[in-house]
Amino acid sequence: MQVIGDILRLNAKRYPDKKALIMGNEYLTYYQLNQQANQLAHGLLSLGVGPGHKVAVLAYNCVDWVIINYAVAKCGGVVVPINFRYKKDELVYVINNSEPSLLFFGPDLLPLVEEAKPELPSSTQLVSISGDPVESGHKLKNLMDGQSTSEPGVKVDPASPLALTYTSGTTGLPKGVLASHSTFLSIYQGMVVEGDLQPDEITLIPLPFFQSTITNQEGLIDSLLSSILT
C-alpha cells in the first residue's frame, strides 16, 4: 500500500460488501465506493485531469465529497478543499491562487459560484455535484455515466501531493499547504495503531471536510486502514 487509492482498491477486494460510508439512510459498500470513484476518475481523465492537476471542492459534507476525493487521488491529481463559509472575494482569491482544472460545487453553493464566476480563471471548469450546472459547466453524474469501473491505471508517485489545503489567513492572505500521499498514509497508520482501531468500529466525522482532508477525512481512512492492518 503506497498511495491513497490503494486503500479503497484493497478494501473493495477484501471486504466488498462491508459498509464504507454511512450518511443518514444512505450508504456505500467498499465495492460500490471503489466502483464510483473509478468511474469518476475515468471521467476526470477524459477532461484532461492527470498527475499534478488540481481539483477544487466547494461543498457541504456528503458522500460525493469522498467519491471526488478518491477519484482525484486515483488520477494522481491534487484535491483543493474550499471553505464553504467563504464570501465571493475569498473564493475568487483561493481559486485564482491555486488555479484548479475543475471546481466541484454543491447545489446550495450555486449562488456563490455564479457570483464569483466572472472573476474565476477561464481555465477552471465548473462541475455541479447535483442540481443544475452553471452555464457551460458539467454535472458530476454526467462525468460518471458510461465510464469504466476498472482501475484508471495511472501511475501515482507516493511522494506527489494529494491535497492543497489553505490556511485560515488570520494574519494575512491564506497560503496553500501541500501534503503528499506518503504523508497521509504515515499519519493514518500511526493513528490506527495508537488509537487501537478495530475493523468493526465506526468512526463519526462531525467536522467539515474542507477544514483539512488530513484531519477530517481521517475517520473514514482510519476505518479502512484498520480493516487492512488487522
C-alpha positions as CSV (number, residue, x, y, z in Angstrom):
1,M,0.0,0.0,0.0
2,Q,1.8,3.1,-1.3
3,V,-0.8,5.7,-2.3
4,I,-4.3,6.7,-1.1
5,G,-6.1,4.9,-3.9
6,D,-4.7,1.6,-2.7
7,I,-6.8,1.9,0.5
8,L,-10.0,1.8,-1.4
9,R,-8.8,-0.7,-4.0
10,L,-7.7,-3.2,-1.4
11,N,-10.8,-2.9,0.8
12,A,-13.1,-3.3,-2.3
13,K,-11.3,-6.6,-3.0
14,R,-11.1,-7.9,0.6
15,Y,-14.4,-6.6,2.1
16,P,-16.6,-5.8,-0.9
17,D,-19.9,-6.0,1.0
18,K,-18.9,-4.1,4.1
19,K,-20.3,-0.6,4.5
20,A,-17.6,2.0,3.9
21,L,-19.6,5.2,4.2
22,I,-22.9,5.9,6.1
23,M,-24.8,9.2,5.9
24,G,-28.3,9.2,7.2
25,N,-30.1,6.5,5.3
26,E,-27.5,6.5,2.5
27,Y,-24.5,4.2,2.5
28,L,-21.9,2.7,0.1
29,T,-20.0,-0.5,0.5
30,Y,-16.3,-0.6,-0.2
31,Y,-17.1,-2.2,-3.6
32,Q,-19.6,0.4,-4.5
33,L,-17.4,3.3,-3.4
34,N,-14.4,2.0,-5.3
35,Q,-16.5,1.5,-8.5
36,Q,-17.9,5.0,-8.3
37,A,-14.5,6.5,-7.6
38,N,-13.1,4.7,-10.6
39,Q,-15.9,5.9,-12.9
40,L,-15.3,9.5,-11.8
41,A,-11.6,9.0,-12.2
42,H,-12.1,8.0,-15.8
43,G,-14.4,10.9,-16.3
44,L,-11.8,13.3,-14.9
45,L,-9.1,11.8,-17.2
46,S,-11.4,12.4,-20.2
47,L,-11.3,16.1,-19.2
48,G,-7.5,16.1,-19.1
49,V,-7.1,15.8,-15.3
50,G,-3.9,13.9,-14.5
51,P,-0.9,13.8,-12.2
52,G,-0.3,17.2,-10.6
53,H,-3.6,18.8,-11.8
54,K,-5.6,20.4,-9.1
55,V,-9.3,19.8,-8.5
56,A,-11.2,22.1,-6.0
57,V,-14.2,21.0,-4.0
58,L,-16.7,23.5,-2.6
59,A,-19.5,21.5,-0.8
60,Y,-21.0,20.6,2.5
61,N,-20.2,17.1,3.8
62,C,-21.7,14.5,1.5
63,V,-20.9,11.0,0.1
64,D,-20.0,12.6,-3.2
65,W,-17.2,14.6,-1.5
66,V,-15.5,11.3,-0.6
67,I,-16.0,9.9,-4.1
68,I,-14.4,13.0,-5.6
69,N,-11.5,12.8,-3.2
70,Y,-10.7,9.2,-4.1
71,A,-11.2,9.8,-7.9
72,V,-8.8,12.7,-7.9
73,A,-6.3,10.6,-5.9
74,K,-6.5,7.8,-8.4
75,C,-5.8,10.2,-11.2
76,G,-2.7,11.5,-9.4
77,G,-4.4,14.9,-9.0
78,V,-4.4,17.3,-6.1
79,V,-7.5,18.0,-4.1
80,V,-8.1,21.6,-3.1
81,P,-10.8,21.7,-0.2
82,I,-12.6,25.0,-0.2
83,N,-14.2,26.6,2.9
84,F,-18.0,26.7,2.2
85,R,-18.2,29.7,4.5
86,Y,-16.2,31.8,2.1
87,K,-17.6,35.0,0.6
88,K,-17.2,35.8,-3.0
89,D,-13.8,37.6,-2.7
90,E,-12.3,34.8,-0.6
91,L,-13.4,32.2,-3.1
92,V,-12.1,34.2,-6.0
93,Y,-8.7,34.6,-4.3
94,V,-8.2,30.9,-3.5
95,I,-9.3,29.7,-6.9
96,N,-7.1,32.2,-8.7
97,N,-4.2,31.3,-6.4
98,S,-4.5,27.6,-6.8
99,E,-5.7,27.5,-10.5
100,P,-7.6,24.2,-10.4
101,S,-8.6,22.4,-13.5
102,L,-12.0,21.8,-12.1
103,L,-14.2,23.2,-9.3
104,F,-16.8,20.9,-7.9
105,F,-19.6,22.7,-6.0
106,G,-22.7,21.6,-4.1
107,P,-26.2,22.8,-5.1
108,D,-26.5,25.1,-2.0
109,L,-23.4,27.0,-3.1
110,L,-24.5,27.7,-6.7
111,P,-25.3,31.4,-5.9
112,L,-21.8,31.9,-4.6
113,V,-20.2,30.2,-7.6
114,E,-22.4,32.2,-10.0
115,E,-21.4,35.5,-8.2
116,A,-17.7,34.6,-8.4
117,K,-17.7,33.1,-11.9
118,P,-16.8,36.3,-13.8
119,E,-13.6,36.6,-11.8
120,L,-12.5,33.0,-11.9
121,P,-9.9,31.7,-14.3
122,S,-11.3,30.7,-17.7
123,S,-9.3,27.5,-17.5
124,T,-11.2,26.3,-14.4
125,Q,-14.2,24.1,-15.5
126,L,-17.2,24.2,-13.1
127,V,-18.9,20.9,-12.1
128,S,-22.2,20.7,-10.2
129,I,-22.3,17.9,-7.7
130,S,-26.1,17.7,-8.0
131,G,-28.7,20.0,-9.4
132,D,-28.4,22.3,-12.4
133,P,-24.9,23.2,-13.7
134,V,-23.8,26.7,-14.3
135,E,-23.7,27.9,-17.9
136,S,-21.2,25.8,-20.0
137,G,-20.5,23.7,-16.9
138,H,-20.6,19.9,-16.2
139,K,-22.6,17.7,-13.8
140,L,-20.9,15.0,-11.6
141,K,-23.4,12.4,-12.8
142,N,-22.6,13.0,-16.4
143,L,-18.9,12.6,-15.8
144,M,-19.5,9.2,-14.3
145,D,-22.2,7.8,-16.7
146,G,-20.9,5.2,-19.0
147,Q,-17.4,5.2,-17.6
148,S,-15.5,2.1,-16.8
149,T,-15.5,0.8,-13.2
150,S,-11.9,-0.6,-13.7
151,E,-8.9,1.0,-12.0
152,P,-7.8,4.0,-14.1
153,G,-4.2,2.6,-14.3
154,V,-2.5,5.9,-13.6
155,K,1.0,5.5,-12.0
156,V,0.9,7.8,-8.9
157,D,4.1,8.7,-7.1
158,P,3.8,8.3,-3.4
159,A,5.8,11.5,-2.9
160,S,3.5,13.5,-5.1
161,P,1.0,15.9,-3.5
162,L,-2.5,14.7,-2.7
163,A,-4.0,17.8,-1.1
164,L,-3.5,21.6,-1.2
165,T,-5.2,22.9,1.9
166,Y,-5.4,26.6,2.6
167,T,-4.6,28.1,6.0
168,S,-7.1,30.4,7.8
169,G,-5.2,33.5,6.8
170,T,-5.7,35.2,10.2
171,T,-2.6,37.3,9.8
172,G,-2.6,37.7,6.1
173,L,-3.8,36.0,2.9
174,P,-4.4,32.3,3.2
175,K,-1.5,30.1,2.0
176,G,-1.8,26.7,0.4
177,V,-0.1,23.8,2.2
178,L,0.8,20.7,0.2
179,A,0.7,17.2,1.7
180,S,1.7,14.0,-0.2
181,H,0.2,10.5,-0.4
182,S,3.0,9.2,1.8
183,T,2.4,11.9,4.4
184,F,-1.3,10.9,4.7
185,L,-0.5,7.2,4.9
186,S,2.0,7.8,7.6
187,I,-0.4,9.8,9.7
188,Y,-3.3,7.3,9.2
189,Q,-1.2,4.2,10.0
190,G,0.0,5.9,13.2
191,M,-3.5,6.8,14.2
192,V,-4.7,3.3,13.6
193,V,-2.0,1.8,15.7
194,E,-2.1,4.4,18.5
195,G,-5.9,4.5,18.5
196,D,-6.1,0.7,18.6
197,L,-8.8,0.8,15.9
198,Q,-10.6,-2.5,15.0
199,P,-12.3,-3.5,11.7
200,D,-15.8,-3.5,13.2
201,E,-15.6,0.1,14.6
202,I,-17.5,3.0,13.0
203,T,-15.9,6.5,13.1
204,L,-18.0,9.6,13.3
205,I,-16.8,12.6,11.3
206,P,-18.6,15.7,12.6
207,L,-16.4,18.4,11.2
208,P,-16.5,19.8,7.7
209,F,-14.2,18.1,5.2
210,F,-12.9,21.4,3.9
211,Q,-11.0,22.2,7.1
212,S,-8.4,19.6,6.2
213,T,-8.5,16.5,4.2
214,I,-6.0,15.2,6.7
215,T,-7.9,15.9,9.9
216,N,-11.5,15.4,8.9
217,Q,-11.5,12.5,6.4
218,E,-9.1,10.6,8.6
219,G,-12.1,8.9,10.3
220,L,-13.0,7.2,7.1
221,I,-9.5,6.3,6.2
222,D,-8.7,5.1,9.7
223,S,-11.6,2.7,9.4
224,L,-10.4,1.5,6.0
225,L,-6.9,1.0,7.2
226,S,-8.0,-0.8,10.3
227,S,-9.5,-3.4,8.0
228,I,-6.3,-3.8,6.2
229,L,-3.9,-3.9,9.1
230,T,-5.9,-6.2,11.4
